[in-house]
Amino acid sequence: MEPNLEASLREVVAFLARRGYRYAIIGGIALTQWGVVRATYDADIKVVAPDGDYGAAREALRSA
């Protein structure tokens, strides 16, 4: 994984954890956990918003 991508992913995960959001890392990065190596230049994350309030979740992510 690209060093800058790893640093960014760690920052996003820390943000989501502080806010109490449940999330899953998906896409190319997640594939490496299954032994599938695939070059990727982005991080895909699925976020579950508390109480289904996706508007508030989007706003929090945009403000970060």
N, C-alpha and C positions, 0 to 999 in steps of 0.2 A: 504494500500500500504506500502511496506517495506520503512522505513525511508531513507535508502541509495538509493533506486530506485527513490524516490521522489526528493531527492537532485540532483541526476544525471539528471532526466528529466527536472528539473528547469534550470539546467546549459545548457542543449542542447537547450531548448526553448529560453533562453536568447541569446545564440550564433546565432541561426537561425534568431531571431528578429533583432539583431545587423547587420547581413548581409543582411537583407531584403528578406529572403527566406519565401515563403508561405509554410505552413505545416499543417498537420492534425495528431493528435494523434489518433491511431487506436488500434485495438486488445483488450486485456483484460482490460487495463486501461480505454479505452473509454467505454467499456461495463458498468462500474460502473455508468456512467452518465445516463444510462437507467435502473438502478436498478438491474442489473445483477452482482452479486458478484462472482468473479472468481479469484482464486489465480494465481498470475503471478509473474515471477521473471525477466521480461524484459520489455522494452518499445518499442512499434512499432510506427514508425513515417513515414508518407509519406511526402516527400519533393518535391516541384515543383521548378525546377531550372529556374531562369530568362532567357528568350530568348531560353529556351530549351537546355542550355549549361550544360548538366549533367556531362560532364567531369570536368569542373571547380567546380561544386558543390561537386562532389566526392573528388576532391583534397582538397577543403576547409575543408570538414568534416574530411578527414584523417589527415590533418595537425593540426586540433584542438585536 
